[in-house]
Amino acid sequence: MTTTALAVALVIMMSGAWLLPKVQAAENMSFHGTLYEDVPCEFDDAPVLNIDFGVVGVNKIDGVQFKKNIDVVMTCQSGFSARFKAFYLGQKSSFDATALATSVDGLAIKAMYLCSNSWCDLDVGDAALLNRSGFERTAYLAFTLIKQDGIELKAGDFQANASLQLEYY
């Protein structure tokens, strides 16, 4: 394209833009929000929740009989209404990857949470959805002992450690 042809094309394009009517626009949208670095909620029983299964017969462990229900109360800053979840973190059992390993081989702890009026499994590494709103929120959790099939447990003390980590979405 020659310089003259280019100049004529630009003049035509520019004059066409001048012929278009100007559009007037009123501001009819606004945006706002609040940024949180962390979930502004704390566990009321922090820093440690202790769950004592008491004395347990090694031949009585069936995944149901020694179930312990606990209510974990969380207090949130006023005005915080976002949904959040509680991640259940810990070492997975070698015989059941959904359960928490204990200090005794062949013994693990299965977790559950109350969802829609029934108990749902809470696997190690997964999260319970906490959709409750308000200043004070409660997570209803349950823990039960399970044992590896075909193994004979030895009598003695056992322990396990896990964490609950809050994350909003």
LOTOR-291241 format. One line per 8 residues: number of its first residue (from 1); their letters; for each residue x, y, z of N, C-alpha, C. Coordinates in Angstrom, 2 decimals, padded with zeros to 5 digits. Example, Ala and Ser with C-alpha at 12.3 -4.5 7.8 and 13.67 -1.06 7.14 Angstrom:
2
1) AS) 013.19:-005.69:007.80:012.30:-004.50:007.80:013.20:-003.30:007.80; 012.85:-002.25:007.08:013.67:-001.06:007.14:012.90:000.03:007.87
//
This chain:
169
1) MTTTALAV) 000.86:-001.16:000.00:000.00:000.00:000.00:000.91:001.23:000.00; 000.58:002.20:-000.85:001.40:003.42:-000.94:001.07:004.33:000.21; 001.92:005.32:000.38:001.72:006.28:001.46:000.43:007.05:001.28; 000.10:007.42:000.03:-001.13:008.17:-000.24:-002.36:007.33:000.09; -002.33:006.07:-000.32:-003.48:005.19:-000.06:-003.66:004.98:001.44; -002.55:004.85:002.17:-002.60:004.68:003.62:-003.20:005.91:004.28; -002.79:007.11:003.83:-003.30:008.36:004.39:-004.79:008.48:004.13; -005.25:008.10:002.93:-006.68:008.18:002.61:-007.47:007.20:003.47
9) ALVIMMSG) -006.94:005.99:003.68:-007.62:004.99:004.50:-007.75:005.48:005.93; -006.70:006.11:006.48:-006.75:006.64:007.83:-007.77:007.76:007.95; -007.83:008.64:006.95:-008.79:009.74:006.97:-010.21:009.20:006.96; -010.47:008.17:006.15:-011.81:007.58:006.08:-012.16:006.94:007.41; -011.24:006.20:008.02:-011.49:005.55:009.30:-011.74:006.58:010.40; -010.94:007.63:010.41:-011.08:008.66:011.44:-012.37:009.44:011.25; -012.74:009.76:010.02:-013.96:010.52:009.80:-015.18:009.67:010.14; -015.11:008.37:009.92:-016.20:007.47:010.29:-016.40:007.47:011.80
17) AWLLPKVQ) -015.32:007.51:012.57:-015.43:007.54:014.01:-016.07:008.84:014.47; -015.84:009.94:013.76:-016.43:011.23:014.13:-017.92:011.25:013.84; -018.37:010.42:012.92:-019.77:010.41:012.56:-020.62:009.60:013.55; -020.00:008.73:014.35:-020.76:007.92:015.31:-021.23:008.81:016.45; -022.45:008.59:016.95:-022.92:009.40:018.06:-022.17:009.04:019.34; -021.95:010.02:020.19:-021.28:009.77:021.47:-022.28:009.13:022.42; -021.84:008.13:023.15:-022.71:007.42:024.08:-022.46:007.99:025.47; -023.52:008.36:026.13:-023.44:008.82:027.50:-023.72:007.62:028.41
25) AAENMSFH) -022.96:007.45:029.45:-023.16:006.34:030.37:-023.16:006.85:031.79; -024.11:006.41:032.54:-024.16:006.75:033.96:-023.57:005.59:034.74; -022.94:005.89:035.85:-022.42:004.83:036.71:-023.58:004.14:037.38; -023.79:002.88:037.08:-024.88:002.15:037.70:-024.40:000.85:038.34; -023.11:000.75:038.56:-022.54:-000.41:039.24:-021.53:000.08:040.27; -021.49:-000.61:041.40:-020.43:-000.35:042.36:-019.98:-001.70:042.90; -018.77:-001.77:043.32:-018.19:-003.01:043.81:-017.60:-002.75:045.19; -017.76:-003.71:046.08:-017.16:-003.58:047.40:-016.96:-004.97:047.98
33) GTLYEDVP) -016.22:-005.07:049.05:-015.98:-006.35:049.69:-015.05:-006.19:050.86; -014.75:-007.31:051.49:-013.82:-007.34:052.62:-012.82:-008.46:052.37; -011.57:-008.16:052.49:-010.53:-009.16:052.32:-010.09:-009.68:053.69; -010.06:-011.00:053.83:-009.57:-011.63:055.05:-008.31:-012.40:054.71; -007.32:-012.28:055.55:-006.10:-013.06:055.35:-006.32:-014.47:055.85; -006.92:-014.61:057.02:-007.23:-015.90:057.62:-008.69:-015.90:058.04; -009.21:-017.08:058.33:-010.57:-017.16:058.86:-010.55:-016.49:060.23; -011.38:-015.47:060.44:-011.36:-014.76:061.72:-012.20:-015.48:062.78
41) CEFDDAPV) -011.94:-016.76:062.94:-012.65:-017.57:063.92:-011.61:-018.34:064.73; -011.98:-018.63:065.97:-011.08:-019.40:066.83:-011.86:-020.52:067.49; -011.19:-021.62:067.76:-011.79:-022.71:068.51:-011.85:-022.29:069.97; -013.00:-022.47:070.61:-013.14:-022.07:072.00:-012.30:-022.93:072.94; -012.08:-024.19:072.60:-011.29:-025.09:073.45:-009.82:-025.13:073.03; -009.40:-024.17:072.23:-008.02:-024.15:071.74:-007.07:-024.02:072.92; -005.88:-024.50:072.82:-005.27:-025.03:071.62:-005.44:-026.53:071.41; -005.97:-027.29:072.42:-005.99:-028.74:072.28:-007.37:-029.30:072.63
49) LNIDFGVV) -007.87:-030.18:071.79:-009.07:-030.96:072.09:-008.58:-032.35:072.50; -008.95:-032.79:073.68:-008.56:-034.12:074.15:-009.75:-035.05:074.08; -009.57:-036.15:073.40:-010.62:-037.16:073.28:-010.11:-038.43:073.95; -010.75:-038.79:075.04:-010.32:-039.94:075.82:-011.28:-041.10:075.57; -010.78:-042.16:074.97:-011.60:-043.34:074.72:-011.73:-044.22:075.97; -010.95:-043.91:076.99:-011.01:-044.68:078.23:-010.41:-046.06:078.05; -010.89:-047.01:078.84:-010.41:-048.38:078.78:-011.20:-049.10:077.69; -010.47:-049.70:076.76:-011.08:-050.34:075.59:-010.60:-051.78:075.52
57) GVNKIDGV) -011.53:-052.72:075.42:-011.16:-054.12:075.25:-010.67:-054.36:073.82; -009.51:-054.98:073.67:-008.92:-055.17:072.34:-009.81:-055.99:071.41; -010.65:-056.84:071.97:-011.54:-057.66:071.15:-012.93:-057.04:070.97; -013.15:-055.87:071.50:-014.45:-055.20:071.43:-014.51:-054.10:070.37; -013.41:-053.80:069.74:-013.35:-052.70:068.77:-014.07:-053.13:067.49; -015.17:-052.43:067.18:-015.97:-052.77:066.01:-016.31:-051.56:065.14; -015.74:-050.40:065.42:-016.01:-049.21:064.63:-017.27:-048.47:065.05; -017.98:-048.99:066.05:-019.23:-048.37:066.50:-019.25:-048.18:068.01
65) QFKKNIDV) -018.88:-049.22:068.73:-019.06:-049.28:070.18:-018.36:-048.16:070.96; -017.22:-047.72:070.53:-016.46:-046.73:071.30:-016.51:-045.34:070.67; -017.61:-045.03:070.05:-017.79:-043.74:069.38:-017.87:-042.61:070.41; -017.09:-041.56:070.17:-017.09:-040.38:071.04:-017.57:-039.18:070.24; -018.65:-038.57:070.69:-019.16:-037.36:070.04:-018.62:-036.14:070.76; -018.20:-035.15:069.98:-017.76:-033.89:070.57:-018.32:-032.73:069.76; -018.56:-031.66:070.45:-019.00:-030.42:069.81:-017.83:-029.45:069.85; -017.41:-029.02:068.69:-016.30:-028.07:068.60:-016.91:-026.69:068.34
73) VMTCQSGF) -016.83:-025.82:069.33:-017.41:-024.49:069.22:-016.35:-023.52:068.71; -016.73:-022.75:067.71:-015.84:-021.73:067.14:-016.52:-020.38:067.28; -015.74:-019.39:067.68:-016.27:-018.03:067.78:-015.63:-017.21:066.68; -016.47:-016.50:065.92:-016.01:-015.70:064.79:-016.20:-014.22:065.08; -015.41:-013.40:064.41:-015.55:-011.96:064.55:-016.94:-011.54:064.09; -017.45:-010.54:064.72:-018.74:-010.00:064.33:-018.72:-009.59:062.86; -019.75:-009.96:062.14:-019.83:-009.59:060.73:-019.25:-010.61:059.78; -018.55:-011.63:060.28:-017.98:-012.64:059.39:-019.06:-013.66:059.07
81) SARFKAFY) -019.47:-013.72:057.82:-020.56:-014.62:057.45:-020.18:-015.59:056.34; -018.93:-015.64:055.96:-018.51:-016.53:054.89:-018.59:-017.99:055.34; -018.86:-018.87:054.37:-018.84:-020.30:054.66:-017.38:-020.75:054.77; -017.15:-021.71:055.62:-015.79:-022.23:055.71:-015.83:-023.72:056.00; -014.68:-024.34:055.85:-014.56:-025.76:056.08:-013.42:-026.02:057.05; -013.52:-027.15:057.73:-012.50:-027.56:058.69:-011.80:-028.79:058.13; -010.53:-028.65:057.81:-009.73:-029.77:057.32:-009.25:-030.61:058.49; -009.33:-031.92:058.33:-008.90:-032.89:059.33:-007.54:-033.42:058.86
89) LGQKSSFD) -006.48:-033.01:059.52:-005.12:-033.30:059.07:-004.39:-034.19:060.07; -003.66:-035.16:059.56:-002.89:-036.05:060.41:-002.27:-037.15:059.58; -001.64:-038.10:060.27:-000.99:-039.22:059.59:-002.03:-040.30:059.29; -002.11:-040.70:058.05:-003.07:-041.74:057.65:-002.62:-043.11:058.13; -003.58:-043.93:058.48:-003.31:-045.30:058.90:-002.77:-046.11:057.73; -001.92:-047.07:058.03:-001.34:-047.91:056.97:-002.36:-048.90:056.40; -003.41:-049.24:057.16:-004.39:-050.21:056.67:-005.70:-049.58:056.21; -005.92:-048.31:056.54:-007.13:-047.60:056.10:-006.74:-046.13:055.90
97) ATALATSV) -006.55:-045.74:054.66:-006.06:-044.39:054.36:-007.04:-043.29:054.73; -008.28:-043.65:055.08:-009.26:-042.64:055.48:-009.21:-042.36:056.98; -008.50:-043.22:057.73:-008.47:-043.12:059.19:-007.12:-042.63:059.69; -007.13:-042.13:060.91:-005.92:-041.58:061.54:-005.11:-042.70:062.19; -003.81:-042.71:061.92:-002.92:-043.71:062.52:-002.78:-043.44:064.02; -002.60:-044.50:064.78:-002.32:-044.38:066.21:-000.93:-044.94:066.49; -000.54:-044.89:067.74:000.77:-045.41:068.12:000.79:-046.94:068.19; -000.35:-047.58:067.99:-000.45:-049.04:068.01:-000.72:-049.54:066.60
105) DGLAIKAM) 000.13:-050.43:066.10:-000.08:-051.01:064.77:-001.42:-051.74:064.73; -002.18:-051.49:063.67:-003.46:-052.17:063.50:-004.64:-051.46:064.15; -004.40:-050.33:064.81:-005.47:-049.56:065.44:-005.49:-048.16:064.83; -006.68:-047.68:064.47:-006.81:-046.36:063.86:-008.08:-045.68:064.39; -008.21:-044.40:064.09:-009.35:-043.61:064.54:-010.07:-043.06:063.31; -011.34:-043.39:063.22:-012.19:-042.93:062.12:-012.95:-041.70:062.60; -013.03:-040.66:061.76:-013.73:-039.43:062.12:-014.98:-039.26:061.27; -015.97:-038.59:061.85:-017.22:-038.28:061.16:-017.66:-036.88:061.57
113) YLCSNSWC) -018.52:-036.28:060.75:-019.12:-034.99:061.12:-020.59:-035.02:060.77; -021.36:-034.22:061.49:-022.80:-034.17:061.26:-023.08:-033.30:060.05; -023.69:-033.91:059.03:-024.05:-033.18:057.82:-025.45:-033.60:057.42; -026.32:-032.63:057.25:-027.71:-032.91:056.85:-028.38:-033.93:057.78; -028.18:-033.77:059.07:-028.81:-034.61:060.11:-028.39:-036.07:060.10; -027.25:-036.38:059.48:-026.71:-037.74:059.56:-025.19:-037.63:059.61; -024.54:-038.71:059.98:-023.08:-038.70:060.09:-022.45:-038.99:058.74; -021.51:-038.14:058.34:-020.74:-038.32:057.11:-019.29:-038.58:057.50
121) DLDVGDAA) -018.62:-039.44:056.74:-017.21:-039.72:057.01:-016.37:-038.47:056.79; -015.40:-038.28:057.66:-014.42:-037.20:057.53:-013.06:-037.87:057.44; -012.59:-038.04:056.21:-011.33:-038.74:055.98:-010.15:-037.83:056.31; -009.06:-038.43:056.73:-007.84:-037.67:056.98:-007.45:-036.96:055.69; -007.23:-035.66:055.78:-006.87:-034.85:054.62:-008.06:-034.18:053.95; -009.27:-034.58:054.31:-010.48:-033.98:053.74:-011.04:-032.92:054.69; -012.12:-032.28:054.25:-012.70:-031.20:055.03:-014.19:-031.41:055.27; -014.64:-030.94:056.42:-016.06:-030.88:056.74:-016.53:-029.48:056.38
129) LLNRSGFE) -017.63:-029.39:055.64:-018.18:-028.09:055.27:-018.99:-027.55:056.44; -018.65:-026.34:056.85:-019.34:-025.72:057.98:-020.10:-024.52:057.45; -021.35:-024.73:057.11:-022.16:-023.68:056.49:-022.99:-022.90:057.49; -022.77:-023.14:058.74:-023.55:-022.42:059.73:-023.12:-020.96:059.77; -024.07:-020.08:060.01:-023.73:-018.67:060.07:-023.89:-018.17:061.49; -023.43:-016.96:061.70:-023.56:-016.35:063.01:-022.22:-016.20:063.69; -022.27:-015.57:064.83:-021.06:-015.26:065.60:-020.44:-016.53:066.19; -021.29:-017.44:066.66:-020.80:-018.68:067.24:-021.24:-019.84:066.36
137) RTAYLAFT) -020.31:-020.68:065.99:-020.60:-021.82:065.13:-020.10:-023.08:065.81; -020.82:-024.17:065.60:-020.44:-025.43:066.22:-020.29:-026.50:065.15; -019.21:-027.23:065.23:-019.01:-028.41:064.37:-019.27:-029.63:065.25; -020.14:-030.50:064.77:-020.47:-031.71:065.52:-019.65:-032.84:064.91; -018.70:-033.33:065.69:-017.77:-034.36:065.23:-017.93:-035.63:066.07; -017.53:-036.75:065.48:-017.52:-038.02:066.19:-016.27:-038.79:065.78; -015.75:-039.56:066.71:-014.55:-040.35:066.46:-014.79:-041.75:067.01; -014.32:-042.74:066.27:-014.48:-044.12:066.71:-013.21:-044.91:066.38
145) LIKQDGIE) -012.99:-045.95:067.14:-011.82:-046.80:066.94:-012.14:-047.90:065.93; -011.18:-048.17:065.06:-011.28:-049.30:064.13:-009.99:-050.09:064.23; -010.07:-051.36:063.87:-008.84:-052.16:063.88:-008.70:-052.91:062.56; -007.48:-053.24:062.25:-007.16:-053.94:061.02:-007.68:-055.37:061.11; -008.33:-055.82:060.03:-008.83:-057.18:059.99:-007.66:-058.17:060.10; -007.90:-059.25:060.84:-006.92:-060.33:060.93:-005.72:-060.04:061.83; -005.74:-058.95:062.57:-004.62:-058.63:063.45:-005.09:-058.69:064.90; -004.22:-059.18:065.77:-004.52:-059.22:067.20:-003.79:-058.06:067.86
153) LKAGDFQA) -004.58:-057.15:068.43:-004.00:-055.98:069.09:-003.39:-056.36:070.43; -002.31:-055.69:070.80:-001.66:-055.91:072.09:-002.19:-054.88:073.08; -002.40:-055.29:074.31:-002.88:-054.39:075.35:-001.84:-053.31:075.63; -002.30:-052.11:075.94:-001.40:-051.00:076.25:-002.01:-049.67:075.87; -001.34:-048.62:076.24:-001.82:-047.28:075.93:-001.63:-046.98:074.45; -002.47:-046.11:073.93:-002.30:-045.64:072.55:-002.57:-044.14:072.51; -002.06:-043.53:071.47:-002.30:-042.10:071.27:-002.24:-041.79:069.78; -002.79:-040.65:069.44:-002.75:-040.16:068.06:-002.91:-038.65:068.12
161) NASLQLEY) -002.42:-037.98:067.10:-002.53:-036.53:067.03:-003.04:-036.12:065.65; -003.91:-035.13:065.65:-004.44:-034.58:064.41:-004.69:-033.10:064.60; -004.97:-032.40:063.51:-005.26:-030.96:063.57:-006.53:-030.66:062.79; -007.24:-029.65:063.23:-008.35:-029.07:062.47:-007.86:-027.72:061.97; -007.97:-027.51:060.69:-007.51:-026.25:060.07:-008.70:-025.62:059.34; -009.01:-024.38:059.68:-010.14:-023.68:059.07:-009.72:-022.99:057.79; -010.58:-023.08:056.79:-010.35:-022.40:055.52:-011.71:-021.98:054.96; -011.84:-020.71:054.57:-013.11:-020.28:054.02:-013.08:-020.33:052.51
169) Y) -014.28:-020.38:051.94:-014.40:-020.48:050.48:-015.57:-019.68:049.98
//
